[in-house]
């Protein structure tokens, strides 16, 4: 499990493609076109897009509704 108090924020008008295996990532991700997850990974935070492709490797996605209260300014 990912234990951290720091988040990553990514916004793009295009696509986000997660294609690395065995990663734990915590953040807020917005991709207007699509979000593609190709491996078995763990995601904590929020993922927003018009289209999702979660592949066949069954990633774990944990929606964190209170994300904004846990983000730090860097």
CORMO-V631769 format. One record per residue. N is the residue number from 1. RES is the residue in three letters. PHI is phi in radians with two decimals (* if undefined). BURIAL is + if it has 16 or more other ideal C-beta (glycine too) atoms within 10 Angstrom, else -. Layout:
# CORMO-V631769
((N;RES;PHI;BURIAL) (N;RES;PHI;BURIAL))
This chain:
# CORMO-V631769
((1;UNK;*;-) (2;UNK;-1.41;-) (3;UNK;-2.09;-) (4;UNK;-2.77;-) (5;UNK;-1.98;-) (6;UNK;-2.01;-) (7;UNK;-2.01;+) (8;UNK;-1.93;-) (9;UNK;-2.10;-) (10;UNK;-2.30;-) (11;UNK;-2.27;-) (12;UNK;-2.63;-) (13;UNK;-1.37;-) (14;UNK;-1.86;-) (15;UNK;-2.08;-) (16;UNK;-1.99;+) (17;UNK;-2.15;-) (18;UNK;-1.57;+) (19;UNK;-2.28;-) (20;UNK;-1.71;-) (21;UNK;-1.59;-) (22;UNK;1.01;-) (23;UNK;-1.96;-) (24;UNK;-2.04;-) (25;UNK;-2.31;+) (26;UNK;-2.14;+) (27;UNK;3.08;+) (28;UNK;-2.10;+) (29;UNK;-2.19;+) (30;UNK;-2.24;-) (31;UNK;-2.30;+) (32;UNK;-1.09;-) (33;UNK;-1.38;-) (34;UNK;-2.89;-) (35;UNK;-2.13;+) (36;UNK;-2.12;+) (37;UNK;-2.05;+) (38;UNK;-1.76;+) (39;UNK;-2.19;-) (40;UNK;-1.48;-) (41;UNK;-2.32;+) (42;UNK;-2.08;-) (43;UNK;-2.16;+) (44;UNK;-2.15;+) (45;UNK;2.34;+) (46;UNK;-2.41;+) (47;UNK;-2.21;+) (48;UNK;-2.24;-) (49;UNK;-2.89;+) (50;UNK;-1.36;-) (51;UNK;-2.52;-) (52;UNK;-2.09;-) (53;UNK;-2.23;-) (54;UNK;-1.62;-) (55;UNK;1.12;-) (56;UNK;-2.01;-) (57;UNK;-1.69;-) (58;UNK;0.93;-) (59;UNK;-1.25;-) (60;UNK;-1.77;-) (61;UNK;-2.15;-) (62;UNK;-1.96;-) (63;UNK;-1.26;-) (64;UNK;-1.95;+) (65;UNK;-1.23;-) (66;UNK;-1.71;-) (67;UNK;-0.98;+) (68;UNK;-1.03;-) (69;UNK;-1.38;-) (70;UNK;-1.99;-) (71;UNK;-1.49;-) (72;UNK;-2.06;-) (73;UNK;-1.40;-) (74;UNK;-1.85;-))
